[in-house]
Amino acid sequence: MSPVEVMNRHHLAIVAHGLANPQEVQNFQAKVVAGLGYCPPSLV
């Protein structure tokens, strides 16, 4: 799926600049999960 198809299907925004850094993505996910207390399916 293209990023636009994913955004439309799951009603979320994908914001990216430059190459993806897996460590930054994992850090972002960890902060969101810590704040919410669970991992939303759209974050996986």
PQR file of N, CA, C, O and H, with PARSE charges and radii, in Angstrom:
ATOM      1  N   MET A   1       0.844  -1.186   0.000 -0.4000 1.5000
ATOM      2  CA  MET A   1       0.000   0.000   0.000 -0.0000 2.0000
ATOM      3  C   MET A   1       0.887   1.246   0.000  0.5500 1.7000
ATOM      4  O   MET A   1       1.976   1.268   0.573 -0.5500 1.4000
ATOM      5  N   SER A   2       0.382   2.259  -0.654 -0.4000 1.5000
ATOM      6  CA  SER A   2       1.106   3.531  -0.631 -0.0000 2.0000
ATOM      7  C   SER A   2       0.816   4.242   0.701  0.5500 1.7000
ATOM      8  O   SER A   2      -0.172   3.922   1.362 -0.5500 1.4000
ATOM      9  H   SER A   2      -0.502   2.241  -1.120  0.4000 1.0000
ATOM     10  N   PRO A   3       1.650   5.186   1.096 -0.5600 1.5000
ATOM     11  CA  PRO A   3       1.382   5.931   2.323  0.2800 2.0000
ATOM     12  C   PRO A   3       0.003   6.598   2.325  0.5500 1.7000
ATOM     13  O   PRO A   3      -0.654   6.647   3.365 -0.5500 1.4000
ATOM     14  N   VAL A   4      -0.436   7.107   1.186 -0.4000 1.5000
ATOM     15  CA  VAL A   4      -1.741   7.759   1.113 -0.0000 2.0000
ATOM     16  C   VAL A   4      -2.861   6.740   1.336  0.5500 1.7000
ATOM     17  O   VAL A   4      -3.840   7.042   2.018 -0.5500 1.4000
ATOM     18  H   VAL A   4       0.098   7.067   0.341  0.4000 1.0000
ATOM     19  N   GLU A   5      -2.728   5.544   0.773 -0.4000 1.5000
ATOM     20  CA  GLU A   5      -3.740   4.503   0.983 -0.0000 2.0000
ATOM     21  C   GLU A   5      -3.817   4.112   2.458  0.5500 1.7000
ATOM     22  O   GLU A   5      -4.906   3.911   2.996 -0.5500 1.4000
ATOM     23  H   GLU A   5      -1.932   5.299   0.219  0.4000 1.0000
ATOM     24  N   VAL A   6      -2.666   4.006   3.105 -0.4000 1.5000
ATOM     25  CA  VAL A   6      -2.642   3.678   4.539 -0.0000 2.0000
ATOM     26  C   VAL A   6      -3.330   4.776   5.340  0.5500 1.7000
ATOM     27  O   VAL A   6      -4.125   4.485   6.233 -0.5500 1.4000
ATOM     28  H   VAL A   6      -1.781   4.169   2.669  0.4000 1.0000
ATOM     29  N   MET A   7      -3.030   6.039   5.026 -0.4000 1.5000
ATOM     30  CA  MET A   7      -3.645   7.157   5.751 -0.0000 2.0000
ATOM     31  C   MET A   7      -5.158   7.138   5.588  0.5500 1.7000
ATOM     32  O   MET A   7      -5.888   7.332   6.559 -0.5500 1.4000
ATOM     33  H   MET A   7      -2.384   6.275   4.300  0.4000 1.0000
ATOM     34  N   ASN A   8      -5.632   6.907   4.379 -0.4000 1.5000
ATOM     35  CA  ASN A   8      -7.072   6.888   4.138 -0.0000 2.0000
ATOM     36  C   ASN A   8      -7.747   5.692   4.804  0.5500 1.7000
ATOM     37  O   ASN A   8      -8.830   5.824   5.374 -0.5500 1.4000
ATOM     38  H   ASN A   8      -5.039   6.749   3.590  0.4000 1.0000
ATOM     39  N   ARG A   9      -7.120   4.546   4.734 -0.4000 1.5000
ATOM     40  CA  ARG A   9      -7.730   3.329   5.278 -0.0000 2.0000
ATOM     41  C   ARG A   9      -7.815   3.361   6.801  0.5500 1.7000
ATOM     42  O   ARG A   9      -8.825   2.954   7.375 -0.5500 1.4000
ATOM     43  H   ARG A   9      -6.240   4.438   4.270  0.4000 1.0000
ATOM     44  N   HIS A  10      -6.766   3.839   7.454 -0.4000 1.5000
ATOM     45  CA  HIS A  10      -6.692   3.790   8.917 -0.0000 2.0000
ATOM     46  C   HIS A  10      -6.956   5.151   9.575  0.5500 1.7000
ATOM     47  O   HIS A  10      -6.865   5.274  10.796 -0.5500 1.4000
ATOM     48  H   HIS A  10      -5.945   4.170   6.988  0.4000 1.0000
ATOM     49  N   HIS A  11      -7.279   6.159   8.783 -0.4000 1.5000
ATOM     50  CA  HIS A  11      -7.597   7.498   9.303 -0.0000 2.0000
ATOM     51  C   HIS A  11      -6.486   8.019  10.215  0.5500 1.7000
ATOM     52  O   HIS A  11      -6.724   8.388  11.365 -0.5500 1.4000
ATOM     53  H   HIS A  11      -7.353   6.059   7.791  0.4000 1.0000
ATOM     54  N   LEU A  12      -5.287   8.039   9.679 -0.4000 1.5000
ATOM     55  CA  LEU A  12      -4.164   8.562  10.447 -0.0000 2.0000
ATOM     56  C   LEU A  12      -3.272   9.388   9.543  0.5500 1.7000
ATOM     57  O   LEU A  12      -3.383   9.337   8.318 -0.5500 1.4000
ATOM     58  H   LEU A  12      -5.094   7.739   8.745  0.4000 1.0000
ATOM     59  N   ALA A  13      -2.399  10.138  10.158 -0.4000 1.5000
ATOM     60  CA  ALA A  13      -1.474  10.975   9.395 -0.0000 2.0000
ATOM     61  C   ALA A  13      -0.075  10.385   9.476  0.5500 1.7000
ATOM     62  O   ALA A  13       0.381   9.965  10.539 -0.5500 1.4000
ATOM     63  H   ALA A  13      -2.310  10.179  11.153  0.4000 1.0000
ATOM     64  N   ILE A  14       0.589  10.363   8.341 -0.4000 1.5000
ATOM     65  CA  ILE A  14       1.978   9.927   8.288 -0.0000 2.0000
ATOM     66  C   ILE A  14       2.805  11.151   7.933  0.5500 1.7000
ATOM     67  O   ILE A  14       2.634  11.751   6.871 -0.5500 1.4000
ATOM     68  H   ILE A  14       0.219  10.705   7.477  0.4000 1.0000
ATOM     69  N   VAL A  15       3.703  11.510   8.837 -0.4000 1.5000
ATOM     70  CA  VAL A  15       4.560  12.667   8.605 -0.0000 2.0000
ATOM     71  C   VAL A  15       5.994  12.161   8.587  0.5500 1.7000
ATOM     72  O   VAL A  15       6.453  11.539   9.544 -0.5500 1.4000
ATOM     73  H   VAL A  15       3.842  11.023   9.699  0.4000 1.0000
ATOM     74  N   ALA A  16       6.691  12.428   7.505 -0.4000 1.5000
ATOM     75  CA  ALA A  16       8.066  11.948   7.383 -0.0000 2.0000
ATOM     76  C   ALA A  16       8.915  13.010   6.705  0.5500 1.7000
ATOM     77  O   ALA A  16       8.442  13.793   5.882 -0.5500 1.4000
ATOM     78  H   ALA A  16       6.319  12.934   6.728  0.4000 1.0000
ATOM     79  N   HIS A  17      10.171  13.007   7.076 -0.4000 1.5000
ATOM     80  CA  HIS A  17      11.137  13.907   6.454 -0.0000 2.0000
ATOM     81  C   HIS A  17      12.448  13.148   6.348  0.5500 1.7000
ATOM     82  O   HIS A  17      13.004  12.729   7.363 -0.5500 1.4000
ATOM     83  H   HIS A  17      10.556  12.370   7.745  0.4000 1.0000
ATOM     84  N   GLY A  18      12.933  12.971   5.169 -0.4000 1.5000
ATOM     85  CA  GLY A  18      14.180  12.244   4.986 -0.0000 2.0000
ATOM     86  C   GLY A  18      13.997  10.746   5.125  0.5500 1.7000
ATOM     87  O   GLY A  18      12.880  10.235   5.054 -0.5500 1.4000
ATOM     88  H   GLY A  18      12.481  13.311   4.345  0.4000 1.0000
ATOM     89  N   LEU A  19      15.102  10.048   5.324 -0.4000 1.5000
ATOM     90  CA  LEU A  19      15.073   8.599   5.468 -0.0000 2.0000
ATOM     91  C   LEU A  19      14.552   8.209   6.855  0.5500 1.7000
ATOM     92  O   LEU A  19      14.808   8.892   7.847 -0.5500 1.4000
ATOM     93  H   LEU A  19      16.010  10.463   5.383  0.4000 1.0000
ATOM     94  N   ALA A  20      13.825   7.108   6.899 -0.4000 1.5000
ATOM     95  CA  ALA A  20      13.302   6.623   8.179 -0.0000 2.0000
ATOM     96  C   ALA A  20      14.446   6.087   9.035  0.5500 1.7000
ATOM     97  O   ALA A  20      15.319   5.369   8.546 -0.5500 1.4000
ATOM     98  H   ALA A  20      13.617   6.553   6.094  0.4000 1.0000
ATOM     99  N   ASN A  21      14.430   6.441  10.302 -0.4000 1.5000
ATOM    100  CA  ASN A  21      15.409   5.939  11.256 -0.0000 2.0000
ATOM    101  C   ASN A  21      14.667   5.006  12.204  0.5500 1.7000
ATOM    102  O   ASN A  21      13.889   5.482  13.030 -0.5500 1.4000
ATOM    103  H   ASN A  21      13.722   7.024  10.700  0.4000 1.0000
ATOM    104  N   PRO A  22      14.880   3.685  12.114 -0.5600 1.5000
ATOM    105  CA  PRO A  22      14.135   2.739  12.955  0.2800 2.0000
ATOM    106  C   PRO A  22      14.228   3.042  14.447  0.5500 1.7000
ATOM    107  O   PRO A  22      13.257   2.838  15.175 -0.5500 1.4000
ATOM    108  N   GLN A  23      15.367   3.521  14.911 -0.4000 1.5000
ATOM    109  CA  GLN A  23      15.519   3.830  16.338 -0.0000 2.0000
ATOM    110  C   GLN A  23      14.599   4.987  16.753  0.5500 1.7000
ATOM    111  O   GLN A  23      14.001   4.950  17.829 -0.5500 1.4000
ATOM    112  H   GLN A  23      16.156   3.687  14.320  0.4000 1.0000
ATOM    113  N   GLU A  24      14.487   5.999  15.911 -0.4000 1.5000
ATOM    114  CA  GLU A  24      13.596   7.117  16.219 -0.0000 2.0000
ATOM    115  C   GLU A  24      12.142   6.670  16.239  0.5500 1.7000
ATOM    116  O   GLU A  24      11.362   7.118  17.079 -0.5500 1.4000
ATOM    117  H   GLU A  24      14.972   6.029  15.037  0.4000 1.0000
ATOM    118  N   VAL A  25      11.776   5.788  15.314 -0.4000 1.5000
ATOM    119  CA  VAL A  25      10.408   5.273  15.269 -0.0000 2.0000
ATOM    120  C   VAL A  25      10.112   4.483  16.545  0.5500 1.7000
ATOM    121  O   VAL A  25       9.040   4.639  17.129 -0.5500 1.4000
ATOM    122  H   VAL A  25      12.410   5.425  14.631  0.4000 1.0000
ATOM    123  N   GLN A  26      11.043   3.645  16.981 -0.4000 1.5000
ATOM    124  CA  GLN A  26      10.853   2.865  18.205 -0.0000 2.0000
ATOM    125  C   GLN A  26      10.756   3.777  19.422  0.5500 1.7000
ATOM    126  O   GLN A  26       9.946   3.527  20.315 -0.5500 1.4000
ATOM    127  H   GLN A  26      11.914   3.519  16.507  0.4000 1.0000
ATOM    128  N   ASN A  27      11.570   4.833  19.472 -0.4000 1.5000
ATOM    129  CA  ASN A  27      11.503   5.778  20.594 -0.0000 2.0000
ATOM    130  C   ASN A  27      10.161   6.486  20.624  0.5500 1.7000
ATOM    131  O   ASN A  27       9.570   6.652  21.692 -0.5500 1.4000
ATOM    132  H   ASN A  27      12.228   5.036  18.747  0.4000 1.0000
ATOM    133  N   PHE A  28       9.672   6.907  19.461 -0.4000 1.5000
ATOM    134  CA  PHE A  28       8.364   7.562  19.378 -0.0000 2.0000
ATOM    135  C   PHE A  28       7.263   6.618  19.852  0.5500 1.7000
ATOM    136  O   PHE A  28       6.393   7.009  20.631 -0.5500 1.4000
ATOM    137  H   PHE A  28      10.151   6.773  18.594  0.4000 1.0000
ATOM    138  N   GLN A  29       7.306   5.374  19.378 -0.4000 1.5000
ATOM    139  CA  GLN A  29       6.304   4.389  19.778 -0.0000 2.0000
ATOM    140  C   GLN A  29       6.334   4.172  21.292  0.5500 1.7000
ATOM    141  O   GLN A  29       5.282   4.122  21.930 -0.5500 1.4000
ATOM    142  H   GLN A  29       8.013   5.056  18.745  0.4000 1.0000
ATOM    143  N   ALA A  30       7.519   4.043  21.865 -0.4000 1.5000
ATOM    144  CA  ALA A  30       7.651   3.821  23.306 -0.0000 2.0000
ATOM    145  C   ALA A  30       7.056   4.988  24.098  0.5500 1.7000
ATOM    146  O   ALA A  30       6.404   4.765  25.119 -0.5500 1.4000
ATOM    147  H   ALA A  30       8.374   4.084  21.347  0.4000 1.0000
ATOM    148  N   LYS A  31       7.268   6.221  23.648 -0.4000 1.5000
ATOM    149  CA  LYS A  31       6.720   7.388  24.351 -0.0000 2.0000
ATOM    150  C   LYS A  31       5.195   7.411  24.276  0.5500 1.7000
ATOM    151  O   LYS A  31       4.530   7.721  25.264 -0.5500 1.4000
ATOM    152  H   LYS A  31       7.797   6.402  22.819  0.4000 1.0000
ATOM    153  N   VAL A  32       4.639   7.084  23.107 -0.4000 1.5000
ATOM    154  CA  VAL A  32       3.182   7.074  22.961 -0.0000 2.0000
ATOM    155  C   VAL A  32       2.577   5.989  23.833  0.5500 1.7000
ATOM    156  O   VAL A  32       1.587   6.229  24.524 -0.5500 1.4000
ATOM    157  H   VAL A  32       5.180   6.832  22.304  0.4000 1.0000
ATOM    158  N   VAL A  33       3.159   4.801  23.809 -0.4000 1.5000
ATOM    159  CA  VAL A  33       2.653   3.686  24.606 -0.0000 2.0000
ATOM    160  C   VAL A  33       2.735   4.021  26.089  0.5500 1.7000
ATOM    161  O   VAL A  33       1.803   3.725  26.837 -0.5500 1.4000
ATOM    162  H   VAL A  33       3.964   4.606  23.248  0.4000 1.0000
ATOM    163  N   ALA A  34       3.823   4.628  26.524 -0.4000 1.5000
ATOM    164  CA  ALA A  34       3.979   5.002  27.927 -0.0000 2.0000
ATOM    165  C   ALA A  34       2.919   6.033  28.328  0.5500 1.7000
ATOM    166  O   ALA A  34       2.381   5.970  29.433 -0.5500 1.4000
ATOM    167  H   ALA A  34       4.580   4.868  25.916  0.4000 1.0000
ATOM    168  N   GLY A  35       2.624   6.966  27.447 -0.4000 1.5000
ATOM    169  CA  GLY A  35       1.636   7.991  27.751 -0.0000 2.0000
ATOM    170  C   GLY A  35       0.214   7.462  27.773  0.5500 1.7000
ATOM    171  O   GLY A  35      -0.597   7.889  28.595 -0.5500 1.4000
ATOM    172  H   GLY A  35       3.061   7.017  26.550  0.4000 1.0000
ATOM    173  N   LEU A  36      -0.095   6.530  26.868 -0.4000 1.5000
ATOM    174  CA  LEU A  36      -1.455   5.990  26.792 -0.0000 2.0000
ATOM    175  C   LEU A  36      -1.677   4.809  27.723  0.5500 1.7000
ATOM    176  O   LEU A  36      -2.797   4.565  28.172 -0.5500 1.4000
ATOM    177  H   LEU A  36       0.564   6.184  26.200  0.4000 1.0000
ATOM    178  N   GLY A  37      -0.614   4.084  28.008 -0.4000 1.5000
ATOM    179  CA  GLY A  37      -0.746   2.889  28.830 -0.0000 2.0000
ATOM    180  C   GLY A  37      -1.046   1.637  28.016  0.5500 1.7000
ATOM    181  O   GLY A  37      -1.184   0.553  28.583 -0.5500 1.4000
ATOM    182  H   GLY A  37       0.296   4.282  27.643  0.4000 1.0000
ATOM    183  N   TYR A  38      -1.150   1.769  26.702 -0.4000 1.5000
ATOM    184  CA  TYR A  38      -1.346   0.644  25.797 -0.0000 2.0000
ATOM    185  C   TYR A  38      -0.868   1.031  24.416  0.5500 1.7000
ATOM    186  O   TYR A  38      -0.612   2.204  24.148 -0.5500 1.4000
ATOM    187  H   TYR A  38      -1.038   2.649  26.241  0.4000 1.0000
ATOM    188  N   CYS A  39      -0.746   0.045  23.534 -0.4000 1.5000
ATOM    189  CA  CYS A  39      -0.293   0.311  22.172 -0.0000 2.0000
ATOM    190  C   CYS A  39      -1.470   0.227  21.220  0.5500 1.7000
ATOM    191  O   CYS A  39      -1.989  -0.863  20.978 -0.5500 1.4000
ATOM    192  H   CYS A  39      -0.955  -0.908  23.752  0.4000 1.0000
ATOM    193  N   PRO A  40      -1.904   1.365  20.673 -0.5600 1.5000
ATOM    194  CA  PRO A  40      -3.023   1.333  19.734  0.2800 2.0000
ATOM    195  C   PRO A  40      -2.642   0.554  18.468  0.5500 1.7000
ATOM    196  O   PRO A  40      -1.493   0.617  18.031 -0.5500 1.4000
ATOM    197  N   PRO A  41      -3.581  -0.166  17.886 -0.5600 1.5000
ATOM    198  CA  PRO A  41      -3.281  -0.955  16.690  0.2800 2.0000
ATOM    199  C   PRO A  41      -2.707  -0.124  15.546  0.5500 1.7000
ATOM    200  O   PRO A  41      -1.932  -0.644  14.744 -0.5500 1.4000
ATOM    201  N   SER A  42      -3.064   1.128  15.457 -0.4000 1.5000
ATOM    202  CA  SER A  42      -2.570   1.977  14.369 -0.0000 2.0000
ATOM    203  C   SER A  42      -1.107   2.355  14.559  0.5500 1.7000
ATOM    204  O   SER A  42      -0.487   2.895  13.643 -0.5500 1.4000
ATOM    205  H   SER A  42      -3.694   1.550  16.109  0.4000 1.0000
ATOM    206  N   LEU A  43      -0.552   2.079  15.726 -0.4000 1.5000
ATOM    207  CA  LEU A  43       0.839   2.444  16.003 -0.0000 2.0000
ATOM    208  C   LEU A  43       1.799   1.298  15.731  0.5500 1.7000
ATOM    209  O   LEU A  43       3.012   1.505  15.686 -0.5500 1.4000
ATOM    210  H   LEU A  43      -1.056   1.640  16.469  0.4000 1.0000
ATOM    211  N   VAL A  44       1.287   0.123  15.552 -0.4000 1.5000
ATOM    212  CA  VAL A  44       2.139  -1.053  15.361 -0.0000 2.0000
ATOM    213  C   VAL A  44       2.800  -1.006  14.019  0.5500 1.7000
ATOM    214  O   VAL A  44       3.559  -1.912  13.673 -0.5500 1.4000
ATOM    215  H   VAL A  44       0.302  -0.045  15.588  0.4000 1.0000
TER
END
